[in-house]
Amino acid sequence: MWRLPGARAALRVIRTAVEKLSRAEAESQTAAGAMERAVVRCVPSEPKLSLSFALADGSHKNMQRDQSEPLGRVLSRIATNALKGHAKAAAAKKSRKSRPNASGGAACSGPGPEPAVACEPVVKLYYREEAVAEDVLNVDAWQDGAVLQIGDVKYKVERNPPAFTELQLPRYIMAGFPVCPKLSLEFGDPASSLFRWYKEAKPGAAEPEVGVPSSLSPSSPSSSWTETDVEERVYTPSNADIGLRLKLHCTPGDGQRFGHSRELESVCVVEAGPGTCTFDHRHLYTKKVTEDALIRTVSYNILADTYAQTEFSRTVLYPYCAPYALELDYRQNLIQKELTGYNADVICLQEVDRAVFSDSLVPALEAFGLEGVFRIKQHEGLATFYRKSKFSLLSQHDISFYEALESDPLHKELLEKLVLYPSAQEKVLQRSSVLQVSVLQSTKDSSKRLCVANTHLYWHPKGGYIRLIQMAVALAHIRHVSCDLYPGIPVIFCGDFNSTPSTGMYHFVINGSIPEDHEDWASNGEEERCNMSLTHFFKLKSACGEPAYTNYVGGFHGCLDYIFIDLNALEVEQVIPLPSHEEVTTHQALPSVSHPSDHIALVCDLKWK
């Protein structure tokens, strides 16, 4: 992730200072007067707070207490725990002294009286050097910077410090592909956190570099770690890393404070990549984020794992594809690299598994400055991402087609036409397709807004009339959002429409109307014929034209995907060329070891008129 050189240098200084401080604190833990840590988690919406600290005997205490409880009760409980810990430690010490020596006799503990019975230690909480009254409620008593004293030991209270609630590396790592750790933070944010990457030292390599934190010492006698020069959240392994494991050391931050550092090692070693991918040449056109006046838009059906992993897919749909290349862990690497390499401002994805959205796409795209929203369909759904530096999400207006058609007065006239054809109506209302509509506002100019729609229409080859009705519902709903709710805002409508340019659906979108005698009204035979004429308000154009194909599998290829734009408000600056036919067919068809989906992403740069 690119940063200003000054910011990078500042982060390096801060990171080094934090690590030095952590090491200094660790080395001085046993020194007289050293301050331990007591971490308090207190969230207004939760009835309890948690208190975590280590006792002098080495045991760790995690306490859950009511926020409305008086402080005196928890201090009394802490004193009891400390007394028990002291007694346990004393008993262990006494047991060691009386243990038989090597010759069979008892070890001599020396003359002297028996130790006195331990007294309950004094436990107090201080804030700004004054004792906090015991009738003060927990929620008010445990302030950041307060000092908890248990006997002779003092603890600095840290209230709600930045902390990782989740931290995970991907299970499959390839050279040349970005490694994007999944992470969740509480009371912090990734942009203010510190990251440092290490890789396993090759067998026979020198000892780890001087300056590596003690917490990153070899995890086993057979492994040692060397520091890379990467201090960002994302690390892209090189060919030199093949066969080695990776380690990430990270410190959560919130811009002012840093929390407890964590580290994790990759389970797998770095594997060799597949070589040249279908999108590598396309990335030459998208090396940088576009200027503010442009909107780089991507539409892409990424092939849901729930479909890729069926026996039918492996043996009938994609028998030419190597089995490992259909595995999700493998395909996610390719999808992440392809999407991040486009440096897009708006990305509309179809066939997105819920887990893929949360575990793969969000971490990867967030690390490159994008934020996303998800809409489930049934087994998978739609995702729309937008660049945070350019846009903020103003509102969402997602619908299910069949629910909207049945219940929204907006579609009353269309429903009245459809009820005249009961067989067709039944089939239309059985479909689970959804429409995702997001209204974005420019962060640079609040008067500039966009209506971004994303959908995946019914797939069956004989479902032409169903797609026509779904599109009529979609366009009526988009008009409501872009004309009634936000008058005059431009529309970008992306998706997998499962319709070639010769179909009625495409004709309807581009020409603004469809006659009642169009052949697609009988796409599934006379029994389901549902003749009706439709019109819509928009003047739309396919921004990427009509490519020979956007879907290429063994038994079919054709153009099914489009980015429709509002011609009254938007124009095309450039279209990123699709992969060549030779690239697409290198491994016979899609998906393949060099392409993660059976569809090809559409990418174009748009601008306001």
Secondary structure as UniProt FT lines:
FT   HELIX           5..27
FT   TURN            28..30
FT   TURN            32..33
FT   STRAND          36..41
FT   TURN            44..45
FT   STRAND          48..54
FT   TURN            56..57
FT   STRAND          60..66
FT   TURN            67..68
FT   HELIX           71..98
FT   TURN            102..103
FT   STRAND          123..127
FT   TURN            128..129
FT   STRAND          130..131
FT   TURN            134..135
FT   HELIX           138..141
FT   TURN            144..145
FT   STRAND          147..150
FT   TURN            151..152
FT   STRAND          153..159
FT   STRAND          163..168
FT   TURN            175..176
FT   STRAND          182..186
FT   HELIX           190..192
FT   STRAND          194..200
FT   TURN            203..204
FT   TURN            210..211
FT   HELIX           214..216
FT   TURN            221..222
FT   STRAND          225..227
FT   HELIX           239..241
FT   STRAND          246..251
FT   STRAND          262..265
FT   STRAND          270..271
FT   TURN            278..281
FT   HELIX           282..285
FT   TURN            292..293
FT   STRAND          294..301
FT   HELIX           305..308
FT   HELIX           311..312
FT   HELIX           313..317
FT   TURN            319..320
FT   HELIX           323..326
FT   HELIX           328..341
FT   TURN            342..343
FT   STRAND          346..352
FT   HELIX           354..356
FT   HELIX           357..361
FT   HELIX           362..367
FT   TURN            368..369
FT   STRAND          370..376
FT   STRAND          381..387
FT   TURN            388..390
FT   STRAND          391..396
FT   STRAND          399..400
FT   HELIX           401..407
FT   HELIX           409..411
FT   HELIX           412..418
FT   TURN            419..420
FT   HELIX           422..430
FT   STRAND          434..442
FT   TURN            446..447
FT   STRAND          449..456
FT   TURN            461..462
FT   HELIX           464..479
FT   HELIX           480..485
FT   TURN            487..488
FT   STRAND          491..496
FT   TURN            501..502
FT   HELIX           504..511
FT   STRAND          513..514
FT   TURN            516..517
FT   HELIX           519..522
FT   TURN            523..524
FT   HELIX           526..528
FT   STRAND          534..535
FT   STRAND          540..542
FT   TURN            543..544
FT   STRAND          551..553
FT   TURN            554..555
FT   STRAND          556..558
FT   STRAND          561..566
FT   TURN            567..569
FT   STRAND          570..575
FT   HELIX           581..584
FT   TURN            585..587
FT   TURN            593..594
FT   STRAND          602..608
//
